[in-house]
Amino acid sequence: MEVVAKEPNKEEVHPEREETTEALMNEKRLFRPLPELVVNANINPNDYENAVRKGKTDLEGFWEEAAMELDWFRKWDKVLDRSDAPFYKWFVNGKTNIAYNALDRHVKTHRKNKVAIIFESEAGQRTRMTYYDLYRASNMVANALTSLGVRKGDRVAIYLPNIPHIAICMLACAKLGAVHSVVYAGFSAIALRDRVNDAQAKVIITVDGFHRNGKVIKLKEVVDEAMLDCPTVETVIVAKWADIPVDMSDGRYVWYEDLMEGESKSFETVSMDAEDPLFILYTSGTTGKPKGILHTHGGYQVGINRTLKWVFDIKETDIFWCSADPGWITGHSYIVYGPLIAGTTTVMYEGHPLYPTPDRMWQIIAKYGVTILYTAPTTIRMLMRFGAHYPKKYDLSTLRLLGSVGEPINPEAWIWYYENVGNHNCPIMDTWWQTETGMFMITPVPSNVLKPGSAYKPFPGVQADVVDAKGNPVPTGKGGFLVIKEPWPAMARNIYKEPERYKEVYWSKMPGVYLTGDMATKDEDGYFWLQGRSDDVLNIAGHRIGTAEIESALVSHKWVAEAACIGVPDKIRGEIAKIFVILKEGVEEDEDILVNELKAHIRKKMGPLVIVKSISFQDKLPKTRSGKIMRRVLKAEELGLKVGDLSTLDN
């Protein structure tokens, strides 16, 4: 990319010219794509502007065009049915199956023997599965599930780590029309039990154990505990993975390998209605009753295919690595289904990004020639802490695009990522979306001009805005609630078995629009700046300030690697900030001096509104295994409250 000053009279700065992070931020530089990237992009600037216009003037036509890229057993009668809003229906009476588009159609083409999945275990063993391998493996599992009595509409709980089995089993469920409910392998027995019981799952698929951060996680033991109170489960399928002894005496337990023995490698993929359920994915389970977000076959596949191909400019030769876990929506959409529908090669890694050393991610990129890396800001900041010398040890020249997901990325991390991982050449696709949206919603494409820290603008065909509590658009630069004003194909259709809750949570507070629960601002150029969840907002003397904004200001300091901010009660101001900081290696400043300097830095960046109670220096912050900081744990400990479920904690 070229780095270009915002002011028209400033000189251009080319990629090969070294610029300090501070200079880039202070001069408000824009990042323009290299000409050769624009020329070869799947969507060039003119096509992009036309797509934006069509998405606004002909929403149904835009998404119908996207749907035509996929295979359908029967074409739809109507693109969008609004008659029962907010329970919108897409591609009405269309017949399809997402697994057919991810596998079956590819094995009839040149992609039959193309590598679909590159897997690396934490111990370093590698496995490659072609589209034909994956097709036959998923057919065998579909046949095995059928033999166990699983039928169209039945629910199957998948409690697996980031290994090929999870993709195989998801695709197998989709093939036969069963509804999969993937439960993240870091959840506790109680969390697993609650999700299994809510979905009334008939089968659980798991492993004996897996490797994480040099340890063996005994996953089947968690299932054993959950199964004490899972009355709907008839069979538990256990795959041998960590090669550890497990108790299989319960008559409902069967080895995966025994079940596959003798199964046919052929299976006729079931024709599904576009609105038939594909999966249930539970969200927000650590703070209340889990919400079973329901997605369907038709619209979901259209949304993730169009967004992945345009945002990450997917080419036939790409090696795509989304470093999330399939247990989250990011993994569903952009590790498993999206890349496979697009016919690309997707990378899966079992272990921790710092194990055994902080260069593991760079090793993997260099080893496999990864061309696109999609990861979380928390991961980037975690790796920043160990310095730029680690990525510089490896040949990362195969990378052509970078991505960010999961939370707002602060400009400091954006620029470090751009300079030290992308070597000044790779645009960063900062994506905002949710479990409920299914697909990217606010995001650039590689031909757009980027601003570090901004997720750019809504994807074509997505209508978003920032509004006040009454639903009125807020002025430029003023914070407000992020809403989506028009339906989109990959949208959640319901909360499983709780339609009234679906309406109440997402559609009732501001009638006619989808309330995302996130805060944002728009700048003078229409760029969106995400500020975090509306419930991750401090109310200091009546002023709403996003914790993500404060954290971003802190991480821009030269000594700060990571930061987490919580609100604590204050008799005068309502709330004030308590901040937890991880310093970069080698900082030897006196602690009192550091605290004063960081407070001054926040004041300079955020103004006098942010009142800081105290700053605590930490070696670690509580995080989920997907890298999100668990601020509720910090807050509970600070206020002497119960911390609740810690099963997703990675440290």
C-alpha positions in Angstrom: 0.0 0.0 0.0 1.0 3.6 -0.4 0.7 5.8 2.6 -0.7 9.2 1.6 -1.1 12.3 3.7 -4.7 13.4 4.2 -3.9 17.1 3.4 -3.7 17.4 -0.5 -0.5 19.4 -0.5 1.6 16.9 1.6 4.0 14.7 -0.2 3.2 11.0 -0.7 5.1 8.4 1.4 5.9 5.2 -0.4 5.9 1.7 1.2 9.6 1.4 1.2 10.1 4.6 3.3 10.2 3.9 7.0 7.8 6.0 9.0 7.4 5.9 12.8 4.0 4.9 14.2 3.7 8.3 16.0 4.4 10.3 12.8 1.7 8.3 10.9 -0.9 8.8 13.6 -0.1 12.4 14.3 -0.3 13.3 10.6 -3.5 11.4 10.1 -2.2 9.4 7.2 -4.5 7.6 4.8 -3.4 4.2 3.4 -4.0 3.7 -0.3 -3.7 0.3 -2.0 -0.8 -0.4 -4.4 -1.9 0.0 -8.1 -1.3 -3.7 -8.9 -3.6 -4.8 -6.1 -6.4 -2.6 -7.4 -5.9 -3.9 -11.0 -6.1 -7.5 -10.0 -8.8 -7.2 -7.3 -12.1 -9.2 -7.6 -13.9 -5.9 -7.3 -12.2 -2.7 -8.6 -13.1 0.9 -7.3 -15.7 1.5 -10.1 -17.4 -1.8 -9.6 -17.4 -1.2 -5.8 -19.1 2.1 -6.1 -21.6 0.6 -8.5 -22.2 -2.2 -6.0 -22.8 0.3 -3.2 -25.3 2.2 -5.3 -27.1 -1.0 -6.3 -27.2 -2.2 -2.7 -29.0 1.0 -1.7 -31.4 1.3 -4.7 -32.0 -2.4 -5.5 -31.2 -4.4 -2.3 -32.9 -7.6 -3.6 -31.3 -7.4 -7.0 -27.9 -7.0 -5.4 -28.2 -10.1 -3.2 -30.0 -12.1 -6.0 -26.9 -11.6 -8.1 -24.8 -12.9 -5.3 -27.0 -16.0 -4.9 -26.6 -16.8 -8.6 -22.9 -17.6 -7.9 -24.0 -20.7 -6.0 -25.7 -24.0 -6.9 -29.4 -24.4 -6.1 -31.5 -27.5 -6.6 -34.5 -25.2 -7.2 -34.5 -21.4 -7.8 -36.3 -19.2 -5.3 -39.7 -17.7 -6.0 -38.9 -14.5 -4.1 -35.7 -13.0 -3.0 -36.9 -11.4 0.3 -40.2 -11.8 2.2 -40.8 -8.9 4.6 -44.3 -9.9 5.6 -43.5 -11.2 9.0 -40.8 -8.8 10.1 -38.5 -9.1 11.9 -38.6 -12.8 10.9 -37.4 -12.0 7.4 -37.2 -14.8 4.9 -34.6 -14.9 2.1 -34.7 -16.9 -1.3 -38.3 -18.1 -0.5 -38.9 -21.7 -1.7 -35.4 -22.0 -3.0 -33.8 -25.4 -2.5 -30.1 -25.8 -1.7 -27.6 -27.3 0.8 -24.6 -25.4 2.0 -22.5 -28.6 2.1 -23.2 -29.2 -1.5 -21.8 -25.7 -2.3 -18.8 -26.3 0.0 -17.9 -29.8 -1.3 -20.1 -31.7 -3.8 -19.9 -29.1 -6.6 -16.1 -28.8 -6.2 -15.4 -32.5 -6.6 -17.0 -32.4 -10.0 -14.3 -29.8 -11.1 -10.6 -29.2 -11.2 -10.8 -28.6 -7.4 -11.4 -32.3 -6.7 -7.8 -32.9 -5.7 -7.0 -29.3 -4.5 -6.0 -29.0 -0.8 -9.1 -27.9 1.1 -7.6 -27.9 4.7 -4.0 -27.6 5.9 -3.9 -28.6 9.5 -1.1 -28.3 12.0 -1.1 -29.8 15.5 0.5 -28.0 18.4 3.2 -30.7 18.3 4.0 -29.7 14.7 2.4 -32.6 12.7 0.8 -31.6 9.5 -2.2 -33.0 7.6 -3.5 -32.0 4.3 -7.1 -32.9 3.1 -8.2 -32.4 -0.4 -11.7 -31.4 -1.3 -12.3 -35.1 -2.3 -10.9 -36.3 1.0 -13.1 -33.9 2.9 -16.1 -34.9 0.7 -15.7 -38.6 1.4 -15.0 -38.1 5.1 -18.1 -36.0 5.6 -20.2 -38.5 3.6 -19.0 -41.3 6.0 -20.0 -39.3 9.1 -23.4 -38.4 7.5 -24.0 -42.1 6.9 -22.9 -43.0 10.5 -25.2 -40.3 12.0 -28.0 -41.6 9.8 -27.4 -45.1 11.1 -27.7 -43.7 14.7 -31.2 -42.4 13.8 -30.3 -38.8 13.2 -32.7 -37.2 10.7 -33.4 -33.9 9.1 -34.0 -31.3 11.8 -32.4 -33.3 14.7 -29.8 -31.4 16.7 -26.2 -32.6 17.0 -23.8 -31.1 19.6 -20.2 -30.8 18.4 -17.7 -30.3 21.2 -14.4 -30.4 19.4 -11.2 -28.4 19.2 -9.7 -26.8 16.2 -8.9 -30.0 14.3 -10.2 -31.3 10.9 -12.9 -33.5 12.6 -14.9 -30.3 13.5 -15.2 -29.3 9.8 -16.0 -32.8 8.8 -18.8 -33.2 11.3 -20.3 -29.7 10.6 -20.4 -30.5 6.9 -21.8 -34.0 7.6 -24.7 -32.6 9.7 -25.4 -30.0 6.9 -25.4 -32.8 4.3 -28.1 -34.8 6.0 -30.1 -31.8 7.2 -29.3 -32.1 10.9 -28.8 -28.9 12.8 -25.4 -28.7 14.4 -24.7 -26.8 17.6 -20.9 -26.3 18.0 -19.9 -25.7 21.6 -16.5 -24.1 22.0 -14.1 -26.7 23.5 -13.1 -24.3 26.2 -16.5 -24.2 27.8 -17.2 -26.0 31.1 -19.4 -29.0 31.7 -22.2 -26.8 33.0 -22.0 -24.6 29.9 -22.0 -27.6 27.6 -24.9 -29.2 29.5 -27.0 -26.0 29.3 -26.4 -25.7 25.5 -27.0 -29.4 24.9 -30.3 -29.4 26.8 -31.5 -26.1 25.3 -31.0 -27.6 21.8 -32.3 -31.0 22.9 -29.4 -32.6 21.1 -29.6 -36.2 20.2 -25.9 -36.8 19.7 -22.7 -35.3 21.0 -19.4 -35.6 19.1 -16.2 -35.0 21.0 -12.5 -36.3 21.4 -10.6 -38.0 24.2 -8.5 -34.8 24.5 -6.4 -32.2 22.7 -3.3 -30.1 23.1 -3.2 -26.5 24.2 -0.3 -24.5 25.4 1.8 -27.7 26.0 -1.0 -29.4 28.1 -3.5 -32.1 27.3 -7.1 -30.9 27.8 -9.1 -33.9 28.7 -12.3 -33.0 26.8 -14.2 -36.3 27.3 -14.0 -35.9 31.0 -16.0 -32.6 30.6 -18.6 -34.4 28.5 -18.8 -37.2 31.2 -19.7 -34.5 33.8 -22.2 -32.8 31.5 -23.8 -36.2 30.6 -25.0 -36.7 34.2 -27.9 -34.3 33.2 -28.4 -34.5 29.4 -31.5 -36.7 29.0 -32.0 -36.1 25.3 -28.5 -37.4 24.3 -28.7 -41.0 23.0 -25.1 -41.3 21.7 -21.7 -39.8 22.4 -19.2 -40.2 19.6 -15.6 -40.0 20.9 -12.7 -39.6 18.5 -9.2 -40.7 19.4 -6.9 -37.7 19.2 -4.7 -37.2 22.3 -4.3 -41.0 22.8 -5.2 -40.8 26.5 -7.1 -43.4 28.4 -10.8 -42.7 28.8 -13.8 -44.6 30.3 -16.1 -45.9 27.6 -18.2 -48.1 29.8 -21.4 -46.0 29.4 -23.5 -47.8 26.8 -24.2 -44.5 25.0 -20.5 -44.0 24.2 -19.0 -45.2 20.9 -15.6 -44.6 19.3 -15.6 -42.4 16.2 -13.2 -44.7 14.4 -15.3 -47.8 15.1 -18.4 -46.0 13.8 -16.7 -45.1 10.6 -15.5 -48.6 9.9 -17.3 -50.0 6.8 -19.3 -46.8 6.2 -19.9 -45.8 2.6 -18.0 -42.9 1.3 -21.0 -41.9 -0.8 -24.0 -40.0 0.5 -26.7 -38.1 -1.4 -26.8 -34.6 0.0 -30.3 -33.7 1.2 -32.1 -30.9 -0.6 -32.9 -28.2 2.0 -35.3 -25.3 1.9 -33.4 -22.0 1.9 -35.0 -21.3 5.3 -34.3 -24.7 6.9 -32.1 -24.4 10.0 -28.3 -25.0 9.5 -26.9 -24.4 12.9 -27.5 -23.0 16.4 -24.6 -21.1 18.0 -25.0 -19.9 21.6 -23.8 -16.5 22.6 -23.5 -14.4 25.8 -23.7 -17.5 27.9 -21.3 -16.2 30.5 -23.5 -13.4 31.6 -27.0 -14.9 31.4 -29.1 -17.6 29.8 -27.4 -18.5 26.5 -29.0 -17.2 23.4 -29.2 -19.9 20.7 -28.7 -17.9 17.5 -30.3 -19.7 14.6 -28.9 -19.5 11.0 -30.3 -21.1 7.9 -28.8 -22.7 4.7 -29.8 -20.3 2.0 -29.1 -16.7 3.0 -26.2 -17.6 5.2 -24.2 -19.2 2.4 -24.9 -16.2 0.1 -23.7 -13.7 2.6 -20.5 -15.4 3.6 -19.5 -16.2 0.1 -20.0 -12.7 -1.3 -18.3 -11.0 1.6 -15.3 -13.4 1.7 -14.6 -13.2 -2.0 -14.8 -9.5 -2.1 -13.2 -8.5 1.2 -10.3 -10.9 1.1 -10.1 -10.9 -2.7 -10.0 -14.7 -2.9 -7.9 -16.2 -5.7 -7.5 -19.8 -6.8 -3.9 -19.9 -5.3 -4.7 -18.4 -1.9 -3.8 -20.0 1.4 -6.3 -18.5 3.9 -5.7 -18.6 7.6 -8.3 -17.4 10.0 -6.7 -17.9 13.4 -10.0 -18.1 15.3 -11.6 -21.2 16.5 -14.5 -23.0 14.7 -16.4 -22.8 18.0 -17.2 -19.2 17.4 -19.1 -17.6 14.5 -15.8 -16.4 13.0 -14.7 -20.0 12.6 -18.1 -21.1 11.2 -18.2 -18.4 8.6 -14.5 -17.9 7.7 -12.6 -21.1 8.7 -15.1 -23.7 7.5 -18.0 -22.7 5.3 -16.8 -19.5 3.6 -13.4 -20.7 2.4 -14.8 -24.0 1.3 -17.7 -22.5 -0.6 -15.1 -20.2 -2.3 -13.0 -23.2 -3.2 -9.9 -21.9 -1.4 -7.4 -23.6 1.0 -8.1 -23.0 4.7 -5.6 -23.4 7.5 -6.4 -24.9 10.9 -4.0 -24.8 13.9 -4.7 -26.8 17.1 -2.6 -24.9 19.6 -1.8 -21.6 21.3 -0.2 -18.8 19.3 2.6 -18.4 21.8 3.5 -22.1 22.1 6.2 -23.0 22.4 7.6 -19.6 21.5 6.0 -16.3 20.4 7.0 -16.9 16.8 4.6 -19.8 16.2 2.2 -17.8 13.9 5.1 -16.5 11.8 6.5 -20.0 11.5 3.2 -21.3 10.2 2.8 -18.5 7.7 6.3 -19.1 6.3 5.9 -22.9 6.3 2.7 -23.0 4.2 3.1 -19.8 2.2 -0.1 -18.3 3.8 -1.3 -15.4 1.6 -4.1 -14.0 3.8 -4.0 -13.8 7.7 -7.2 -13.0 9.6 -6.7 -12.6 13.3 -7.8 -10.6 16.4 -6.5 -7.3 17.7 -5.8 -8.9 21.0 -3.6 -11.5 19.3 -1.8 -8.7 17.5 -1.2 -6.7 20.7 -0.1 -9.8 22.5 2.5 -10.5 19.8 3.6 -6.8 19.7 4.7 -7.2 23.3 7.5 -9.5 22.2 8.8 -7.1 19.6 9.1 -6.9 15.8 12.2 -9.1 15.7 10.1 -12.2 15.8 8.1 -11.6 12.5 11.3 -10.2 10.9 13.0 -13.6 11.4 10.6 -15.2 8.9 9.9 -14.9 5.2 6.3 -13.5 5.3 6.5 -12.2 1.7 3.7 -14.5 0.6 1.2 -12.4 2.5 -0.8 -10.1 0.4 -3.8 -9.2 2.7 -4.2 -9.0 6.4 -7.5 -8.9 8.4 -8.8 -8.0 11.9 -11.8 -9.4 13.7 -13.4 -9.6 17.1 -13.1 -6.1 18.6 -12.0 -2.6 17.5 -8.4 -2.4 16.5 -6.4 0.5 17.9 -4.3 2.5 15.5 -1.1 1.5 17.2 -1.8 -2.2 16.7 -3.0 -1.5 13.1 0.2 0.2 12.1 2.5 -2.4 13.9 0.6 -5.2 12.0 0.9 -3.3 8.7 4.6 -2.5 9.1 6.0 -5.6 10.7 3.7 -8.4 9.4 2.6 -6.9 6.1 5.9 -5.2 5.4 4.1 -2.0 4.3 2.5 -3.9 1.4 -0.7 -5.6 2.8 -4.0 -3.7 3.3 -5.7 -4.5 6.6 -9.3 -5.6 6.3 -10.7 -4.6 9.6 -14.1 -6.3 9.9 -17.1 -5.6 12.1 -19.8 -8.2 12.4 -21.4 -10.5 15.0 -22.7 -14.0 15.7 -26.1 -12.6 14.9 -25.1 -11.0 11.5 -23.4 -14.2 10.3 -21.2 -12.2 7.8 -19.0 -9.1 7.5 -21.1 -6.0 7.9 -18.8 -3.0 8.1 -15.5 -3.6 6.3 -13.3 -2.3 3.5 -12.3 -4.2 0.3 -8.7 -4.1 -0.8 -9.1 -1.3 -3.2 -10.5 1.1 -0.5 -8.5 3.9 1.2 -8.0 2.9 4.8 -7.6 4.7 8.1 -5.9 2.9 11.0 -8.5 2.0 13.6 -11.6 2.4 11.4 -13.6 -0.5 10.1 -14.3 1.6 7.0 -18.0 1.7 5.8 -20.9 -0.8 5.4 -20.4 -3.6 2.9 -22.4 -3.1 -0.3 -26.0 -4.3 0.4 -25.7 -3.5 4.1 -27.4 -0.3 5.4 -25.9 0.8 8.8 -26.1 4.0 10.8 -25.1 5.6 14.1 -28.1 6.9 16.1 -29.1 8.3 19.5 -31.3 6.6 22.0 -34.4 7.8 20.1 -33.2 6.4 16.8 -32.2 9.7 15.3 -28.9 9.9 13.4 -26.1 11.6 15.4 -23.9 14.4 14.2 -20.5 13.6 12.6 -18.0 12.6 15.3 -20.5 12.0 18.0 -20.9 8.6 19.5 -24.1 6.6 19.3 -25.7 3.2 18.9 -24.8 1.2 15.8 -27.9 0.0 14.0 -28.7 -1.9 10.7 -31.6 -0.4 8.8 -32.3 -3.1 6.2 -32.3 -6.9 6.3 -29.3 -8.9 4.9 -29.2 -12.6 3.8 -26.9 -14.0 6.5 -28.9 -12.5 9.4 -30.0 -14.7 12.3 -33.5 -15.9 11.8 -34.4 -16.3 15.5 -33.2 -17.2 19.0 -33.9 -21.0 19.1 -37.3 -21.6 20.7 -37.5 -18.0 21.9 -39.0 -15.8 19.2 -40.3 -13.2 21.7 -36.8 -12.8 23.1 -35.4 -12.4 19.6 -37.8 -9.5 19.0 -37.3 -8.0 22.4 -33.4 -8.1 22.4 -32.7 -7.0 18.8 -35.8 -5.3 17.3 -38.0 -3.7 20.0 -35.9 -1.0 21.5 -35.7 0.9 18.2 -38.6 -0.4 16.0 -37.8 -1.1 12.4 -34.0 -1.5 12.8 -31.6 -4.1 14.2 -30.0 -2.9 17.4 -26.5 -4.3 17.4 -25.6 -3.4 21.0 -22.4 -1.8 19.9 -21.4 1.9 20.0 -19.7 3.8 17.2 -19.0 7.1 15.6 -18.8 8.3 12.0 -16.2 10.7 10.8 -16.5 13.5 8.1 -15.7 10.9 5.4 -18.4 8.5 6.5 -15.9 6.0 8.0 -17.2 4.0 11.0 -15.2 3.9 14.2 -16.3 1.1 16.6 -16.1 1.8 20.3 -17.1 -1.5 21.8 -20.3 -2.8 23.4 -22.8 -0.4 24.8 -22.6 -2.3 28.0 -18.8 -1.8 27.9 -19.3 1.9 28.3 -18.3 4.1 31.3 -20.8 6.7 32.4 -18.6 9.4 33.9 -20.6 12.3 35.1 -23.2 11.7 32.4 -20.6 11.3 29.6 -20.6 7.9 27.9 -17.1 6.8 27.1 -16.3 3.4 25.5 -13.8 1.2 27.4 -12.3 0.3 24.0 -11.6 3.9 23.3 -9.7 4.3 26.6 -7.8 1.1 26.0 -6.8 2.2 22.5 -5.5 5.5 23.9 -3.4 3.6 26.4 -2.0 1.2 23.9 -0.8 4.1 21.8 1.7 4.8 24.6 5.2 3.6 23.7 5.5 1.4 26.9 2.1 -0.3 26.8 1.5 -3.7 25.2 -2.0 -4.3 26.4 -4.7 -2.7 28.5 -8.1 -3.4 29.9 -10.4 -0.8 31.4 -13.4 -1.3 33.7 -15.8 1.1 35.4 -15.9 1.3 39.2 -18.5 3.1 41.2 -17.8 6.7 42.3 -20.2 8.7 44.6 -19.7 11.9 42.7 -19.2 10.9 39.1 -21.2 7.7 38.9 -18.3 5.8 37.5 -14.6 6.2 37.0 -12.0 4.1 35.3 -9.8 1.4 36.8 -7.1 0.3 34.3 -5.0 -2.9 34.1 -1.8 -2.6 32.0 0.7 -5.1 30.6 4.0 -3.3 29.8 6.3 -4.1 26.9 9.4 -6.0 27.7 12.4 -4.0 29.0 10.5 -1.1 30.7 12.4 -0.2 33.8 10.7 3.1 34.8 9.7 3.7 38.4 6.1 2.5 38.9 4.8 5.8 40.4 6.4 7.7 37.5 4.8 5.3 35.1 1.3 5.7 36.6 1.5 9.5 36.4 2.8 9.4 32.9 0.0 7.1 31.7 -2.6 9.2 33.4 -1.2 12.2 31.6 -1.2 10.3 28.4 -4.9 9.4 28.8 -5.8 13.0 29.6 -3.9 14.1 26.5 -5.6 11.6 24.2 -9.1 11.6 25.8 -9.4 14.9 27.5 -10.3 15.6 31.1 -13.5 13.6 31.1 -11.8 10.3 31.7 -11.2 10.1 35.5 -8.8 7.3 36.4 -9.1 5.8 39.8 -5.9 3.7 39.5 -3.6 1.8 37.2 -2.5 -1.7 38.0 0.4 -3.4 36.2 -0.1 -7.0 35.3 1.8 -9.9 33.8 -1.4 -11.3 32.3 -5.0 -10.4 31.6 -7.9 -12.9 31.8 -8.7 -13.9 28.3 -10.9 -16.4 26.5 -9.0 -18.8 24.2 -10.2 -16.8 21.3 -8.2 -13.8 22.7 -10.9 -11.6 24.1 -10.2 -9.9 27.4 -12.8 -10.9 30.1 -13.4 -7.6 31.6 -16.2 -9.0 33.7 -13.7 -11.1 35.6 -11.6 -8.0 36.4 -14.7 -6.1 37.4 -16.0 -8.9 39.7 -12.6 -9.2 41.4 -12.3 -5.5 41.8 -15.8 -5.2 43.4 -15.7 -8.4 45.4 -18.5 -10.1 43.3 -18.7 -13.7 42.1 -16.7 -14.1 38.9 -19.2 -16.6 37.4 -18.3 -19.2 34.7 -14.5 -19.3 34.0 -14.6 -22.2 31.6 -13.7 -20.0 28.6 -10.6 -18.6 30.4 -7.3 -19.3 28.7 -5.0 -18.3 31.6 
